[in-house]
Amino acid sequence: LADRIAGRSVYALLARSAARHADAVALSYLPHGDPEEAIQDLTYRELLASISRTVRLLRELGVGPHDGVALLLPNAPETHIALWAAETAGFAVPLNSLLEPSLVTSLLAASRARVLVTAGPLLDPIIWDKAVKAAEGAPWLRHVLAVGGGAPASLGAVEVVPFGRAD
């Protein structure tokens, strides 16, 4: 098994896949679930590049190996990018976007997440509202990465950074 799987991390495995299958499709996405709409594909090269940019952004925001990065996102390519970037920069704390804000707050506090990656108000206003309410009671939270735009520059003492800044 060690010969077949040379990577010691998910990032290493993704990098190996990108080197071997750079232009092959790694991820396909139907934004609205309509089989008639155009499929958005990401190649292994594009996926790895997006993950790498997001890792750099998380590190710029102070995320280290012992820091949690919470994810409160709908099903989208950014969810996969954020998950693997969080696992690389620190540790991922995936949260169910159907939870009540008080439960999200409790999980943010219990995990001591420093960063929350969530849908911005233009992508999903319901998730954004939940994230705003949850962030108010999360003492360790320092930054919110907003996917999809429309977010303010801060939520009190918590800086809001556009997820696209990683691009």
N, C-alpha and C positions, 0 to 999 in steps of 0.2 A: 504494500500500500504506500509506503514512504517513497518508493521509486515512481509510482504513478501520480501521487499528489505531492509535489515538491514544495508547495507553499506552506508556510507556517502560520498564515493568517488569511482571512477572506480577501484582503487587499492583494496579497501576493498571488492568490489564485486568480483573481480578476485580471491582474497585470499579466499573468501567464496566458490567460485566455485571450487578452487583447493582443498580445504578441503573436499568438498562433492564428487567431481568427479576426484580425483587426477590422475587416469590412463586413463580417457576418453580422446578422441581426442578433443583438443580445436581448432586446426588449421591444415589444410591440404594444401600442396603446391606442385604444378607441376612446376618445374623450367623453363621448356621450353614449357609448354602448350600441350605437347604430351601425349595423353591418354595412350600410351603404356609405358611411362617411370614410374619409381618408384615414388610413392607419398611420400613426406616427411611430416610426422606427428609430431606435438608437442602436448604432453598431457597438461592438465591444470597445473600439477605439474611443468613440464618443462617450460611452458610459464611463470608462475609466478616466477620461479627461475631466468629465463633470464631477466625478467623485473626488479626484485629486484637487480640483479647484475648491471644492467644498471643504475638504480636509484643511487646506491652507487657510481658508476663511475661519474655520472653527479654531484653528491654532492661533490666528491673529486675535481672536476673541478670548484667548486664554485657556482654551480647553486642553487639558493634558490627559494622560493615561487613566487617572483616577476620577475624572469628571464626567458627570452624566449629561447626555444630550437627549432631551425628551422630544418625541415626535407625536404631534397631534395633527394628522393629515388625512385627506381623502385618498382614494386610490388614484395615483398619478405617477408619472416618471420621477418627479422630484422626491416622492416617498422612498423609492428604491435608492436614489442617489444619497439622500439624507441618512438613510439607515446604514449604508455601508461606509459613508464618511464618518458618522458618529462612532461606529465600531472601530474605525481606524484611529480617529483622534482621541477618543475616550471610550465611553461605553454608551450604548443605545438604551433608551427607555421608551419603547413604543407604547403609546396610549390609545385606547379605543376612543374614537371621536364621538361615540354615542353616550359616553359617560357624562354624568352631571358635572358642572364646574367644580362643585365642592369635592367630588372624588378626584378630579384631575388635580386640584390643588393639593390634596392629601398625597397623591402619588408623586407630584413634583417635589413636595417637601420630603417625603420618605426617601426618594432617590437622590436628593440634594442636587438635582439637575441645575446646571449653570446656564444652559441654553435650551430654549424651546423652539423647535422648528414647527411652524403651523401655517395653515392656509390664511392668506391675507384676506381682507374684506372683499376684494374683487373676485377672488377664487371661490370662497365659500364663507359668506357672512355669518352663518350659524356657527361654524367652527371658530371663526375669528372672535365672535362675541364670547364664546366659551373660553377661549384662550385668554382673552382680556380679563375676564372674571377670575380665572384660575391664577393668572400671574400676580394678581393683587395680594394673594396670600402665600406666595412661594418665596420664602426668605433667601434661598440660595440663588435664585434666578437673577442673572445679570443681563442677558440678551434674549431677544426674540428674533428669529429669522422668519420673515413673512414671505410666503410663496404666493405669487400672483398679484402683488401690488395693492395700492390703495391704503396702506397702513401709515399711521403717524410716525414721527421720528422717535417717540418714546411713549412708554406707559409708566408714568411716574418716574421712578429711579431706574427702570428697566429700559435699556436702549433697544430700539427696533431697527433691524438691519434688513434690507431687501435680500431675499435669497439669491436673486439674480446678480448681486454684487460679486458672487463667487465666479461668475462668467467673465 
